[in-house]
Amino acid sequence: MWKVFSLFLLPVAAFAASQPEWIWSNAQFRIVPVYRECSVRKLPDCKSGIEAVYRSSESRPGVIAQLPTASIAPVAPENIDLARYAELRAEVENLSDRPVLLVVRIHSERGRERHTAEQLDVILQPHEKRSISVPYTTIASHNKIRLEKVMRGPAGADCNPNLHPRGLRQVDFLTYNPALFGDREYHLRITDIRFAGTPPVYASVLAEPERFYPFIDRFGQYIHGDWPGKVREEAEIARRGEAERAALRALSPLQERNRFGGWTAGPARRATGFFRVEKVDGRWSLIDPEGRLFFAFSMNSIRYNNTYYQKNRRNWFTHTDSYMLRNLQAKYGQEIFPAALDMTLDRLSAWGFNTLGGWADPRLCRRGRLAYTPVLLDNLRIARIPGIKFYDAFDPAFAAALDEAFRTEWAFSVNDPYCIGYFVQNELSFQPADIGRQLAIAPPQQPGKREFRRLLERKYSSIDALNQAWKSDFRTFDDFMAARKVRFDLRSALPDLRAVTDLMVEQYYKVCRDGVRRNAPNHLYLGSRFMPILSADCRIAGIAARYCDVISINSYLLRYGDLALPGLTIDRPLFLSEFSLRADGNGFFGRQQVRSQKERAAGLERLFGEILSNPRLVGAAWYCYQDQTVTGRDSKGECYPFGFVDITDTPYEEMTAASRKLSETMYASRYGNAKENRR
């Protein structure tokens, strides 16, 4: 059954005087037109309300509308003072026969500066009606702190997600494309749109830059906040480490498991000495090297030194060396290895995880304690099609790079029974118009562009025929090869852009599959870790299915019971290669998805229950092991508390207890009475 995750934001402890609700009436907002993705109308039978129909559609030719959106904007934004309130409220009703994931975003602007409040995500069951609230914060009137190009900053500062008080630009009510879940359209009614709630009183330190900076301490924590478990000294980290080691030693190993983590109480299948996939009683399953049913409960991104600083932000930090390394040294000693590796493996085993996911430190994989799934060629710099995250597998350099990965960093894995298989790359761009368009303007020496020319020459008798079809002005096919700018009508060229995309994608998956078979024939090819939306008609998954042993997909959409790839005609198992849930607190800025670690643990139990009920899934990987940095893990600024351990290497006990409990019952929940059907 679908569950609802309510989202909250608690920036400070003090609050201003309460304000009455203010209804945003139909006369005070206008509907923002959106091309083809969504039809919206005001409701004449209520003071404030809209009705929206979200369709499977394209946002532009050949590019799927990932987030069909119903938007409303104020007629007179200067008359709305967002600082008087703390949240946007509404009544929403799902008029559809299928669950709908509703997302709400609030945008503000001041001149050319735009700030967006963090979004609300809520799953509405079929025909469910409920109240929603979207908390937000604004820039404080006394604020003198400006943090540029950050995803999140302290409540009240001039940065995201704090809104400009007098700059409401629009509110978006959006969802993910129905095509993702095999649906045609969704229908929502949104009424009583209003602003309400008691506005917070923002910290006085925002008015004093000399006191505010630096705002990140030597442990990587926000200086001007306090919360249970905040670290004050290195000795505290060491004490926590000793207490945790004692607790881990007291835990008994999980029962009914073999050395790989397979289910010894379940039916014995054919053992091959390596992992493979098989359908068992209508459910896809991994089979471990000893022939036991195996569901991969996996942990992503286990690394030991990835603190990120930008040179122009040095005044943000009390220390600009790696706080992660410093925290680990406080716990494990100056030379953190092998103690940190041992602790990680002890933790994961005790918490119920049986697999190391993508981006695990290879030293962990070499230990022979947990199964693992490497990601190869992530962020490869060669053989890339310019302007898009996709690779030209017609370029011999691509296959050579894959062979090199097997010969070097991952050479130890090619005959290792603990290696389940390999992902090759992560979250590539598969939009057909984008791949075809970028290939059409790539350099003439691009191997894939030469294949594009061959495709066009086979289809069109002359360059004039191509020009007539594309509404282009190429003088010759050599001129097409030399072109570095778009000189054709995108919509007219779309059928051929789709065709060359299919050609490029097929070659990509064939080369990847062949590379795995050539170098590690005993292991599985696990695909490229799709983003949730693949292409306008999801044909890409059908191509991938011809070559992948398991198709991998990263999804944070909180709907896993019926997670599938629409239009997939070949029956292939799926691997949920990334999923997660975040909680408020621990010094992270902005509202997260749930209020506390207790709610987060309950959410994990609900989500994992759905995962185990999905007969297509053979595994799921949590993202990630440790919280990201408060100020952003990289130049993109992603700064989420995804972790099972915080930035001081302290586990979230609610989460570790929940994962242990889930793992103890995982096989019985997945396979029921399969133990009675032994071979």
N, C-alpha and C positions, 0 to 999 in steps of 0.2 A: 504494500500500500504506500502511496506517495505521502511523504512527510513535508511539513512546512518548516523552513528555517527562518526565524524572525531575526532581524538585524537591528543592532542598537549602537549608540555612540555615547560615550560618557567622557567628555573631554576634561572636566574639572569637577571639583566637589561643591563649589558654591554656585548659587543660581540667583538670577534677578527676579523681580516681581513677576507674578504670573500674568499672562495676557489672555484675553478671550480669543476664541477661534475666529478666524476671518475667512469667510467663504469666498472662493475665487469663482465668481459667477460667469455664466456664459457670455455676458456682455463685456466682461473684462479680459477675456482671452480670445485669441484667434487660433485657428488651426493652421499649422505649418504644412504646406503641401509636400508630399514625398512621392517620388516617381514610382508608380506601379507596385510598390512593395506593400502598401497598406491603404485601405480606404477608411476615412474617419469622418464622422459627422457629429455635430452637437445634438444633444437630446432635448427636444422641445418640451418634454413633459417633466423636466426637473430644472432647478435653479442653476445647478452646476453639474455638467456631465457630458461624456462623449461615448460613442460606440465605435469600436475599431475592429476591422477584419484584416488579419495578417495572412498573407498568401505566400506560397512557394513561388519565388520570382527572382529576377535578376536586377541588381542595382544599376548595372550598365551592361552593355552587350557582352555576353559570355562570362560575366562575373556574378556569382550568386549574391543575393541580398542576405548577408549573414545575420543581420539584425533588423528585420522589418520593424519600422518605428512609427508610432503615432505621437506627434509632437504638438504641444500647445505653447503659445507665447503670449506675454502680456500685451495688451493694447497700449497701455501707458506704464512702462516699467518704473518710471520715476515715482509712481504713486505707491509702490510696494516696498516696504522696509523689511527685508528678510531678517535683520538683526532683532526685530521685536519677537521673533518666534524661534522654535528649535526644530521643527519638523514639518514636512508636508504629509497630510493625511488624505485618505480617500477610501471609498467603498468600491471593491472590485468584484465582479461576478464573471466566472468562466461559463460562457454559453455554449461551449464545445463539449463533445463527447469524449475528449481526450485530455490528459493533463497538460497544463501550459506553464512554462517557466516564464514568469513576468519579471522584467528588469525595469527599474525606474532610475532615472538620472536627472539631476538638476544642474543647469548650466547658468553661469553668470558671466558678465563681461564689464570691463571698464576701459573704454577706448579700444585698443587692440588686444588688451589682456583678457584672457578667458580662464575662468576657474570652474572646475566641475566637481560637485560633491560626490563622494563615494556612493556607489549604487546599491540599491536594495535588490535582492534576488528572492523570489518567493514562488513556490510551486503551488499552483491552484489545481485541485482535483476537478474532474468533470462536474460541471454545474455547481461548483462550490462558490459561495459568496462569503467574503470576509473583509474585515477592516485592515488596512495597511498603514504603516507610518514610515516615513523616510527621514531619519534624523540628519541634520546638517549643522555645520558651524560656519561662522562668518569671520571676516577680518575684523579684529577688535578695533574700537575707535581710538584706543591709546597705543596701538601697535606701532613699533618702529623697526620690526624685524622683517626683512624681505629675503626669501630663499628662492632662488631662481632654478627652474628646470628640475624640480623634484616631484616625484609622484605623490609624496605625502610629507607634511610637516606638522609642527605643533598646532593645536587648536588656537585660533586667533591670529596667527602669523599671516603675512602676505604670501601665500603659496597655496597650492592644492592641498587638501580638498576644501579649503575655506572659501566661501562665496563672497563676492562683492555685495555688501548689504543693499545697495540701491541699484544693482545691476542685473536683476533677473532677466535672463535671455530667453530660456525656454525650458520646458520639462518634457522629457521623453518617457513614454510608456512603450517598451519594446519587448520583443521575444526573439528566440532563435528560430531560424527558418524552419517551418514545419517539415520540409523535405528531409531534414536530419533524422526525424523520427518516423518517416514514412507517411506523414500526414499531408493533407492538401491545404488546409487553412485552419486558423484559430479565430475565435470570435469572443471579444471581451466587452463588458459594459463597465465603465468607470464613472462613479458619481460622487457627489459631495466632496469635490476637490477643495481643500482648505489648508490654511497655515495655522499652526497651533503650537502649544508647548511653551514651557518656561525657558527663555534663553539663558545660556550659561554666562557666568562671570569669568572672564579670561584672566590668566595669570598676569600679575603686575610686572613680572620680569620682562615681558614683551615690550615694555616702554623703555627699557634700559639696556641697550646693546652691550655696554661694558660689563653688565652682569650676565647677560644671556650667553655670550660667547666665552669660551667654547661650551657647547651643549651636549657633547658626547664624551663620556669618561674613559678611563684607561681600560675598562672591561667591555667597551662598546655600547654602554647603556646610556639612556637619556638622563642627563644630570638633573633637570628640573622636574622630575617626576618621582613618585615613590609607589611601590607595590610590594606585596608579600614575595619574599625570595630575592629581592634586589641584593646584589653582591656589594659588600663594602670594602673587603680586603682579600688579598690572595689566600690567606690562611683559611678563609671560609670556603673557598673552592676546594682546597685540599681536604678539609674535613668532610665536605659533601662526597668527595670521591671515596674516602674510606668507608663512610656509611653505606654508599651504594654498593661497593664491592662486597661488603658483609651481607647485604640484602640479596644480592645475586647468588652468593654461595648458598644461601638458605633455601633457594628455590629448587625444586626437583625438576628434572627434564620433563618435557611433554611426553605423554604416554602414547603408545601405539604408533611410534614413528621409527623409521629406519634412519640410517646415517644421512640420507639425502633430504629427509623430511617427508617422505612418502608415507602413506597410510598402511601400516602393517595389518590392521584389523579388517581392511577391505579386501576385495577380490584380487587375486594375483593374475596379472596379465603377462603377455610375452615379454621377457626381459632381453634387451639387446646390448646392455652395457652402457647405453647413452639414453638421453631423453628423447622421447618421440611423442606424437599426438595420436589419439584414438577416440572414437565416439563410444561411450559406455552408457547403455540404457538411455539413449537419446540425448546425452550431455557430452559435449566435448571435454576431453581431459588430457592433461599431460600424463605420460607414463614415465616413471623414473627409471634409472638404469637397472634397478633390480625388479622391475615389472610391477611396481606399486602405483596406485592412483596418486597423483600429485597436483595440488592446486598451488600456484605460485603466489604466496603472500610476500610482497616484495617491497624494498625500501630504496628509493632513488637518491642519488647525489650525495654520496658520503665522501667528503673531502676534509682536509685538515689545515688549509691555509688559503682562504679566498677572500680576505678582507680587501675592500676596494676603496681607494681614496682618489679624488681629483685634486690636482695641484691648486686650483683656485678655491678649494674648500678647506685648506689646512687649518684655518682659524675655527673650524667647527669642532676640532678634536683636541683633547688634552695630549694625546699621543698619536703619531701618524705611522707607527709601525703596526704590525698585525696584532690586533687585540685577540684574534682567534688563537694564534700561536701562543700568545702570552697566557691566555686562560688555560690552554692545554698544558703548558709548562708548569703552571701553578698546581695542576692536578697530577701530572704524570712525571714531572721532573724535566730538567733542561733538555735532555734527549727524549722526546715524547714517544719514539718508537722503540720497541714493539708494544709498549704498554697501552698506547691509545688504540692500536689495532686490536689487541686482545680484548680491551674493554668494549669496543664496538661490537665484536662478534659475540661476546658474552651477553651484551645487552640484547641484540637482535634475537638471539636464540631464546633468551628468557622471555622476551616480549611476544614471542610467537611467530616471528618472521622466519621464513625458510629460504629466501632468495635475496641476493644483492641485485638491485635494479640498475638502471642506466647511470653512468658517471660515478660508479663506485671506484674507489682507489684500487688499482690493480693488485696492490699488496694484500688487500683483503681477499681478493679472488684466489690468490695463490695459496691461501692457508688450508684449503681443502676442508672447510667446515660448513659452508653454505653454497647452494647453487647460485649461479650468476648469469647475467645477460648484458654483455658489453654493448656500448654504442660506438660504432665505427664511423670514422670520417666526419664527425660532427664539426661544422664550420670549416670544412675543406676549402682552401683558397684557389685551387686550380680546377679547371674544367667546368667552371660555373658560367651559366648564361648571364651576361651583364644585365644588371637592373632587377634581378629577381632571385629569390632563394630557390633555385633549381639547377640541376647539373646536366651537362651534356655528356651522356654516356656513349655517344658516338666518338667522343674524344678518347683515344687510347690511354691518355693520362689518367682518366678516371679509374679504369680497371687496374692500371698499374698502381695507383694509390691504394686501392683496396688490397691488392696482393701485398703491398709493402706493410700495411697495418698487420696482416697476419704473420709476416716474417719478423716483425720487430716487437712492438709493444704487447701484442696479444699472441705471440708465438707459443707461449706456454699453454694456451687454451685449446689448441687444435685437436688434441687427443685427451683432453681432460673430461672425465665423466661428469664433473660438477658444472660444466658449461652447458646450459640449456640450449643456447643459440645466440644469434647476433641480430641486433638492430643495426641497420645501416642508415645513419643520419637521423635527423629529427625535425619534424614540423616544416616540411618543405612547402612551397607554394605550388598549388595544382590548378589554379584558375586557368581555363583553356585560353581565354582571350589574352591573359597576361603572358603566359608562356609563349604563345604564337606571336604576339605583338613584339615582345622583347627579342625573340629569335629573328624576326623580320628586320630589325634594325641593329642586329649584332654585327661585328666585324666580318668581312667576307671570308676570312680564314677560319671562322667558327665551323667545326665539322657538322654540327647540327643544322647550320644554315645551308650548307651544301646539300644535306638531305632534304631540306625544305625546297630547294630549287628543283631537285629531281622529282619530288612529289608534284610540284606545279607544272613542270614540263610534261609529265605523263598525263596530266589532266587537261591542260590547255594547249591547243595547237599552235598558238603564237602569243607573243607578248601583248598583242592587241586584244586577244581574247581574255587574257588575264586582266588587262586594264578595264575592259568593259565590265567584267564581273566584280572587280574590286573598286571601281571608280578611282583608279590610280593613274599615274602619269609616267610609268617606267618606259624608257626608250628601248631597252633590251633586258634580257635576263641577267646580263652582266651588270646592268644599271641597278636591278633589284638587289644583287649581291653587294653592291657598293653602298647602297642606301643606309644611312645612319639616323634618319629621321622618319617619322610616320608620314607616308605619302599616299595613303589609301583610306577609304572609309571603313571604319572598324566593323560596323554592322554588316556591310556588304562582304567583307573578307572573312566574317566569322566562321562559316562552314569550313574553310580551308585552315583557319587558325585552330579549330577543333581537331581537324584531321592531323595536323602536324603535332599537336599536343599529344594525341593518342600515340602517334609514332614515337615521340620522344619519351613518353612515360613507359611504353612497352619496352623500349630499348633500355631504359633505366632499370626497370625491375628485372629484366633478363640478365643484364650485366651483373647486378647485385647478386641475384640467385646463383649465377654461374660462378661468381667469385667465392661465395660461401661453399658451394659444392667442390670447387677446385682445391680450396685450401683447407677446409674443415668438413669433409663429407659426412661425418657422423653427427653433425649438429644442425639445428633448425635455423632457417632464415625467417626472422621475426618481423620483417617489413621496416617501414620508415617512420613509424610513430606519427600517424596522421593527426592533424588538427581536426576538431569535430566536423567542420564543413569542408568537403573535398572539392567539389566543383558544382556547377549549376545543375547537373543531373546525376551526380554521384557515379559517373561512369568510371572514374579513376579507380575506385575500389574493385570494380569488376576486372580491370586490367591487372591490378596488384594480385588479385586472388589466383590468377593463372600461374603465379611464380612464388608467392609467399607460402610457407608452411603454416604460419600464423600471421594474421593481420593485426597490427598494433595501432591503437588510437589513444591519444591524450584527451581526456574530457573532464572538465570541471563543472559540468552542467547539472549535477545533482540528480540525474535521472539515469539509473543503471539497470533497473530490472528488465527494460526492453531495449537496452543499448544494442544497436545493430547498424548495418551499413545498407541503407535503402538501395534497391535495385541490384543487390548482389545475388547473382544467379548460381554461383559456385559456392557450395557449402564449405566454409572455412572457419576454423576457430578464431576467436578474437582474444587479444591481450589488452586490458585496460592499463596502458603503460604509464599514465599519470592520472591521479585523482587526489583531492585534498579538501581540507576544511580549516578555517582560521578562526581564532578567538580573540576577543578584546584583551587588553592588558599588557603587562610586562614592558611598558615603556614605548610600545609601538603607536604610531600616530594614526588617527582616524578610526572609524568604525570598521570592525571586521564582520564576519558572517554570523557569529554567535557571541554571546556575552561572556562566557566563562569556559575554562577548560572542562568543567563538568558537563556543560552543554555540548562542548566539542566532542567529548568522549561518547556521549549518547548519540550524537550525530554520526560518528564513525560506526557505531553498532548498527544504526539504521541503514546507512549506505552499504556497509559490507554485507548486510543481510540481503539487500537487493542484488549485489554483485554475485553472491553465491547462488541466487535463484535464477540467474541468467544462464541458460544452457549453452550459450555460445562462448562464454568467457572461460579461459583456462588459467587466468591469473590477473592480479591487480597490483599496481605499484604505487605506494604512497609517495607524494612529492611534498617535502623532502626530509632528510634526516635532521638537519639543524635549521633553525630560523635564519632567514636572510638578514642582512645588516639593516639597522634601523634607517640609515640614510640612503640605502640603495645598493644592491649587489654589484652594479655596473653602471655604465653611462646611461642606460635606459631607466635606471632608478627603481627597478622592482624591489620592493621592501616589505615582504609579507612574512608574518609569523606562521609559516607552514610546518615548522619542525616538530619532531618528537623530543628534541632537546633544545634548550634556549641558547642564546649566544654566549652564555658562560659554561656551556656543556652540562647543564643541569637538566635531567629528564623531567617531562611533564608527567607526573605519576598517574594522573587520571587517564591519560592516553595510553601509557604503557600497561596499566591494569586492564583497560578495555581491549587492547590488541591481544593480550595473553588470553583473556576469556574467549575472544572470538576464535583464536587459533585452536583452543582446546576442543571446541565444538564444530570446527570448520568442516571436517570431512563428513561427520554425521549429518550436518545441515545440508551439505552439497549433495551427498549421495544416498541419504536416508538408509534404507535397509539393504544397500548394495553388499554389505558384509556377508549377507546370507547367500549370495550368489557366487560363491567361490568357484574357481576353476581348478 
